[in-house]
């Protein structure tokens, strides 16, 4: 019979979580290996939280840039493309900033095709 260590979050064999009301016995003393496992889990959780915080910071920066760009382009009829695309008329690959987005319909074209 396999017995789970009391500090594990769930069953080590099947992966099910412990019941929500489970409490670690107060008189339980974890082994050295178990203390190391817990320490490593805490370290990894801290790293994960740090990565999530950085991702959220980057997302906020991108939202701010997008908002600023939207205000900047509100009065323009033509807007430079922000990402590479393939022109739907001549099928040429267009690099970021080298094409045009029409403000009303948001379609993308290369400058040459739009001029014709």
C-alpha positions in Angstrom: 0.0 0.0 0.0 1.3 3.4 -1.0 1.0 6.2 1.7 1.2 9.8 0.6 3.3 12.2 2.6 1.0 14.6 4.5 2.5 17.7 2.9 1.8 16.6 -0.7 -1.0 18.6 -2.3 -2.6 15.4 -3.7 -2.1 11.8 -4.4 1.3 11.0 -5.8 0.0 7.9 -7.6 -3.3 9.1 -9.3 -2.8 12.9 -9.2 -6.2 13.7 -7.5 -6.2 16.7 -5.1 -6.6 16.2 -1.4 -10.0 17.2 0.1 -10.4 21.0 0.5 -10.7 20.6 4.3 -7.5 18.4 4.7 -5.1 19.6 7.4 -1.5 18.4 7.8 -1.2 16.8 11.3 0.4 19.1 13.8 2.8 16.4 15.1 4.1 15.5 11.6 7.8 16.1 11.0 8.8 16.2 7.3 11.9 14.3 6.2 14.9 16.1 4.7 13.9 15.1 1.2 10.4 16.4 1.7 11.7 19.7 3.1 13.8 20.0 -0.1 10.8 19.2 -2.3 8.7 21.8 -0.5 11.5 24.4 -0.8 11.9 23.7 -4.5 8.1 23.9 -5.0 8.1 27.3 -3.3 11.0 28.5 -5.4 9.3 27.4 -8.6 6.0 29.1 -7.5 7.9 32.3 -6.8 9.5 32.2 -10.3 6.1 31.5 -11.9 4.6 34.5 -10.1 7.5 36.7 -11.2 7.0 35.6 -14.9 3.3 36.3 -14.7 3.9 39.7 -13.2 6.4 40.5 -16.0 3.9 39.3 -18.6 1.2 41.6 -17.1 3.6 44.5 -17.1 4.4 44.0 -20.8 0.7 43.6 -21.6 0.0 46.9 -19.9 2.8 48.6 -21.8 1.4 47.2 -25.1 -2.1 48.4 -24.2 -0.7 51.9 -23.5 1.2 51.9 -26.8 -1.9 50.8 -28.7 -4.0 53.4 -27.1 -1.4 56.1 -27.8 -1.2 55.0 -31.4 -5.0 55.0 -31.7 -5.2 58.6 -30.6 -2.3 59.5 -32.9 -3.9 58.0 -35.9 -7.5 59.1 -35.2 -7.4 61.9 -37.7 -5.4 60.1 -40.5 -7.1 58.3 -43.4 -4.0 56.1 -44.1 -2.0 54.4 -41.4 1.3 52.6 -41.7 1.1 48.8 -41.2 2.4 47.7 -37.8 3.1 44.1 -38.8 4.4 42.4 -42.0 1.7 41.2 -44.4 1.2 40.0 -48.0 -0.5 42.5 -50.3 -3.8 41.0 -51.5 -3.4 42.6 -54.9 0.2 41.9 -56.0 0.9 39.1 -53.4 4.2 40.8 -52.4 5.5 40.4 -48.8 5.5 43.8 -47.2 7.6 44.6 -44.1 6.2 46.5 -41.1 5.9 50.2 -41.8 6.2 49.8 -45.6 2.5 49.3 -46.4 -0.7 51.2 -45.6 -3.8 50.3 -43.6 -7.0 52.1 -44.6 -8.6 53.5 -41.5 -12.2 53.0 -42.4 -12.1 49.3 -43.4 -8.6 48.3 -41.9 -7.5 46.6 -45.1 -3.8 46.4 -45.8 -2.1 47.2 -49.2 1.4 48.0 -50.4 1.9 51.6 -51.3 2.4 50.8 -55.0 -1.0 49.0 -55.4 -2.8 51.7 -53.4 -1.3 54.4 -55.6 -2.6 52.7 -58.8 
